[in-house]
Amino acid sequence: MLLCDIGNTSYHFCKDGNDYKQDVIEFNPENITEKVYFISVNQSIKEKLSGLSNWIDLERFIDKKHYYETMGIDRIVACETLDNAIIVDAGSAVTIDIVKNSCFEGGFIYPGIRAMQQCYENISPALAYSFNFDLSLDIMPKNSKDAISYGYLKTLYREVISHKLPIILTGGDALAFAKIFKNAKIDKSVIFKGMKKIMKKADLC
């Protein structure tokens, strides 16, 4: 079973528990002849794949009545995996979604690490710091690097823990955020788990 989660910059494949990525510009999906079950937030790639019969879009097998119209398919699939949890997907943007009793309760979108660092740098070169994930969120900062780190991280931290649910971290920056959310579980395969669950419901496997 070959699964693929397609983003704006890469094809993220998973087969037999092993995952790997291919660049969207360099990779030619026509080179794969086996069946590929995929989701895609990249509309141009999705249109390209519609002409390939062995690439099967799992989005059409998802009941999206509990989600809002413009919600990304990757977020929906991740939510389909959970029963009671809040999932923090730390990528180019940080998405936070709440699931209670297997029902999507809502969520929000926060700038990712690099995007927010760039915002500070655009305000002033004097604020061009990388974030300090080792700072204490219980102590008011007394230097510029910790001041911008605190402003970014404390707001997100307080909102996430306020829901009093188990926290699942996924995405490329999950390890960095694990320093803040010390009791969180890291699960970088949560989307692939969601895809398998959808396939099982649809009797595709």
C-alpha positions as CSV (number, residue, x, y, z in Angstrom):
1,M,0.0,0.0,0.0
2,L,1.6,3.3,-1.1
3,L,0.2,6.4,0.6
4,C,1.1,10.0,-0.3
5,D,0.4,13.3,1.5
6,I,1.1,16.1,-1.0
7,G,1.9,19.6,0.2
8,N,3.0,22.8,-1.5
9,T,6.6,21.7,-1.8
10,S,6.8,17.9,-1.6
11,Y,5.2,14.5,-2.1
12,H,5.4,12.7,1.2
13,F,5.2,9.0,0.7
14,C,4.7,6.1,3.1
15,K,5.0,2.4,2.4
16,D,5.3,-0.4,4.8
17,G,6.0,2.0,7.7
18,N,8.8,3.8,5.8
19,D,8.4,7.4,4.6
20,Y,10.3,9.5,2.2
21,K,9.8,12.8,0.2
22,Q,10.1,14.0,-3.4
23,D,10.2,17.5,-4.5
24,V,7.0,18.6,-6.4
25,I,9.0,20.3,-9.1
26,E,11.4,17.5,-9.8
27,F,9.2,14.5,-9.3
28,N,7.2,13.0,-12.1
29,P,4.1,11.0,-10.7
30,E,3.8,9.2,-14.1
31,N,6.9,7.2,-13.1
32,I,4.8,5.3,-10.5
33,T,2.8,2.5,-11.9
34,E,1.3,0.9,-8.7
35,K,-1.8,2.3,-7.0
36,V,-1.2,5.4,-4.9
37,Y,-3.7,6.6,-2.3
38,F,-3.2,10.3,-1.8
39,I,-4.5,13.6,-0.3
40,S,-3.3,17.0,-1.6
41,V,-3.5,20.6,-0.5
42,N,-1.7,21.5,-3.7
43,Q,-4.5,22.2,-6.2
44,S,-2.3,22.2,-9.3
45,I,-0.8,18.9,-8.5
46,K,-4.2,17.5,-7.7
47,E,-5.5,18.5,-11.1
48,K,-2.4,16.9,-12.7
49,L,-3.0,13.6,-10.9
50,S,-6.7,13.5,-11.9
51,G,-5.5,12.2,-15.3
52,L,-3.7,9.3,-13.8
53,S,-6.0,6.3,-13.0
54,N,-3.6,4.7,-10.5
55,W,-3.5,7.8,-8.3
56,I,-6.6,7.7,-6.0
57,D,-7.7,10.8,-4.2
58,L,-9.0,9.9,-0.8
59,E,-10.7,13.2,-0.3
60,R,-13.8,11.9,-2.1
61,F,-14.2,9.2,0.5
62,I,-14.4,11.6,3.5
63,D,-17.6,12.8,5.1
64,K,-16.8,16.5,5.6
65,K,-20.1,17.6,7.1
66,H,-18.4,18.3,10.5
67,Y,-15.7,20.4,9.0
68,Y,-15.7,23.9,7.4
69,E,-15.5,24.3,3.6
70,T,-12.1,25.9,3.4
71,M,-10.4,23.6,5.9
72,G,-7.3,21.9,4.5
73,I,-7.6,18.2,3.7
74,D,-4.5,17.4,5.7
75,R,-6.0,18.9,8.8
76,I,-9.2,17.0,8.2
77,V,-7.4,13.7,7.8
78,A,-5.4,14.3,10.9
79,C,-8.6,14.9,12.9
80,E,-10.1,11.7,11.5
81,T,-7.4,9.8,13.4
82,L,-8.3,11.2,16.9
83,D,-11.0,10.6,19.5
84,N,-10.1,13.2,22.2
85,A,-7.0,15.3,21.6
86,I,-5.7,18.6,20.4
87,I,-3.3,18.3,17.5
88,V,-0.6,20.8,16.8
89,D,0.8,20.5,13.3
90,A,4.0,22.5,13.2
91,G,5.0,23.2,9.7
92,S,5.2,26.4,7.5
93,A,2.1,27.4,9.4
94,V,1.1,25.9,12.8
95,T,-2.4,24.5,12.8
96,I,-4.2,23.6,16.0
97,D,-7.3,21.4,15.9
98,I,-9.5,20.2,18.7
99,V,-11.3,16.8,18.6
100,K,-13.7,15.7,21.3
101,N,-15.6,12.4,21.3
102,S,-14.4,11.9,17.7
103,C,-16.0,15.2,16.6
104,F,-14.1,18.3,15.3
105,E,-14.7,21.2,17.7
106,G,-12.8,23.8,15.8
107,G,-9.2,25.1,15.4
108,F,-7.0,28.0,14.5
109,I,-3.9,28.8,12.4
110,Y,-0.7,30.3,13.8
111,P,2.4,31.5,11.8
112,G,5.1,28.9,11.6
113,I,8.6,29.4,13.2
114,R,10.3,30.8,10.0
115,A,7.3,32.9,9.0
116,M,7.1,34.6,12.5
117,Q,10.9,35.1,12.7
118,Q,10.7,36.8,9.3
119,C,7.9,39.1,10.6
120,Y,10.1,40.3,13.4
121,E,13.0,40.8,11.1
122,N,10.8,42.9,8.8
123,I,10.0,45.2,11.7
124,S,13.7,45.7,12.5
125,P,17.0,44.0,11.8
126,A,17.6,44.3,15.5
127,L,14.9,41.7,16.0
128,A,16.4,39.1,13.7
129,Y,16.7,36.4,16.3
130,S,15.9,32.7,16.1
131,F,13.4,31.6,18.8
132,N,14.6,30.2,22.1
133,F,12.6,27.1,22.8
134,D,14.5,26.5,26.0
135,L,13.3,29.6,27.8
136,S,11.0,29.5,30.8
137,L,7.5,30.6,30.0
138,D,7.0,31.4,33.8
139,I,9.6,34.1,33.8
140,M,9.2,37.5,32.1
141,P,12.1,38.0,29.7
142,K,14.9,40.5,30.1
143,N,16.6,40.3,26.7
144,S,15.4,40.7,23.1
145,K,15.8,37.2,22.0
146,D,13.7,35.8,24.8
147,A,11.2,38.7,24.5
148,I,10.2,37.7,21.0
149,S,10.3,34.0,21.8
150,Y,8.1,34.5,24.8
151,G,5.6,36.6,22.8
152,Y,5.3,33.9,20.2
153,L,5.4,30.8,22.3
154,K,3.5,31.8,25.5
155,T,0.4,32.9,23.5
156,L,0.3,29.6,21.7
157,Y,1.1,27.6,24.8
158,R,-1.6,29.1,26.9
159,E,-4.3,28.6,24.3
160,V,-3.4,25.0,23.6
161,I,-3.2,23.9,27.3
162,S,-6.4,25.7,28.1
163,H,-8.4,23.0,26.4
164,K,-7.1,20.4,28.8
165,L,-6.8,17.6,26.3
166,P,-3.9,15.3,25.4
167,I,-1.6,17.1,22.9
168,I,-0.4,15.5,19.7
169,L,2.6,17.1,18.0
170,T,3.3,16.5,14.3
171,G,5.0,18.3,11.4
172,G,8.6,19.3,10.7
173,D,9.0,21.4,13.8
174,A,7.4,19.0,16.3
175,L,10.6,18.4,18.1
176,A,11.1,22.1,18.7
177,F,7.6,22.5,20.1
178,A,8.1,19.4,22.3
179,K,10.4,21.5,24.4
180,I,7.4,23.8,25.3
181,F,4.7,21.1,25.4
182,K,6.6,18.7,27.6
183,N,3.8,16.2,28.1
184,A,2.8,16.1,24.5
185,K,3.2,13.0,22.3
186,I,5.0,13.3,19.0
187,D,3.4,11.5,16.1
188,K,4.7,12.4,12.7
189,S,2.7,9.7,11.0
190,V,-0.7,10.9,12.2
191,I,-1.9,11.9,8.7
192,F,-0.9,8.5,7.3
193,K,-2.8,6.8,10.1
194,G,-5.8,9.0,9.2
195,M,-5.5,8.0,5.6
196,K,-5.5,4.3,6.5
197,K,-8.6,4.8,8.7
198,I,-10.4,6.5,5.9
199,M,-9.5,3.6,3.5
200,K,-10.7,1.1,6.0
201,K,-14.1,2.8,6.3
202,A,-14.3,3.0,2.5
203,D,-13.4,-0.7,2.2
204,L,-10.3,0.2,0.1
205,C,-8.0,-2.1,2.1
